[in-house]
Amino acid sequence: MAGVVQNQDSYMQSVAAQRPYFFDHVAGLADQAFAEYGALTGRDYQRVMSYRAEDADYLIVGQGSLIPTAEAVADYLREQRKLKVGVVDLV
């Protein structure tokens, strides 16, 4: 039984019980998929990627289609405003 039929405590216990079977494997499976994709295409991805973040005082954090624009903004702010801005991409 799961969902709205259970009380909150029972539901959360069932969610916690699922963790070893589902959630704990996601990181390893994602890393494996990224490695296989990289071998096939030559484009390497990681679960968390960064752009000009090494010395950044400010970070723009996002994912998906936001990232190319955020990288352009980081470049602009570094060149024009002299702000150390980087980007973190949560793939």
C-alpha positions in Angstrom: 0.0 0.0 0.0 1.3 3.4 -0.8 0.1 7.0 -1.3 -2.7 8.9 0.3 -4.4 5.9 1.8 -1.6 5.6 4.4 -0.8 8.0 7.2 2.3 10.2 6.8 4.5 8.1 9.1 3.7 4.8 7.3 4.3 6.4 3.9 7.7 7.8 4.8 8.7 4.4 6.2 7.8 2.8 2.9 9.8 5.4 1.0 12.9 4.9 3.3 12.6 1.1 2.8 12.8 1.5 -1.0 16.1 3.4 -0.9 18.5 0.4 -1.0 16.6 -1.0 -4.0 16.3 2.1 -6.1 17.9 5.4 -5.0 21.2 4.1 -3.8 22.0 2.8 -7.3 21.2 5.9 -9.2 24.6 7.6 -8.9 26.5 4.5 -10.1 24.1 3.9 -13.0 24.3 7.5 -14.1 28.1 7.4 -14.0 28.1 4.2 -16.0 25.7 5.7 -18.6 27.8 8.9 -18.9 31.0 6.8 -19.4 29.3 4.7 -22.1 27.9 7.7 -23.8 31.3 9.4 -23.8 32.9 6.3 -25.3 30.4 6.3 -28.1 30.3 10.0 -28.9 33.5 11.5 -27.6 31.5 14.0 -25.4 32.1 13.5 -21.7 29.4 14.4 -19.1 29.3 14.1 -15.3 26.5 14.4 -12.8 27.8 17.8 -11.8 29.8 19.9 -14.3 31.2 23.4 -13.9 32.3 26.3 -16.1 34.8 28.9 -14.8 33.9 28.0 -11.2 37.5 27.4 -10.0 38.0 31.0 -8.8 34.4 32.2 -8.8 33.0 34.4 -6.1 29.5 33.9 -7.5 27.9 30.8 -9.0 24.9 30.4 -11.3 23.4 26.9 -10.6 21.0 25.3 -13.0 20.5 22.6 -15.5 19.3 21.9 -19.0 18.9 24.7 -21.6 19.7 27.4 -19.0 23.4 26.4 -19.0 24.6 27.9 -22.4 23.0 31.2 -21.5 24.4 31.1 -18.0 27.9 30.5 -19.4 27.5 33.5 -21.7 26.4 35.6 -18.8 29.4 34.4 -16.7 31.7 35.4 -19.6 30.0 38.8 -19.9 30.1 39.6 -16.2 33.8 38.6 -16.0 34.8 40.7 -19.0 32.5 43.8 -18.6 31.8 44.0 -14.8 35.0 42.3 -13.5 32.9 39.9 -11.4 34.2 36.4 -10.9 31.1 34.4 -11.9 31.0 30.7 -12.7 28.3 28.1 -13.6 27.4 24.8 -12.0 25.4 22.4 -14.2 23.4 19.8 -12.4 23.0 17.2 -15.1 
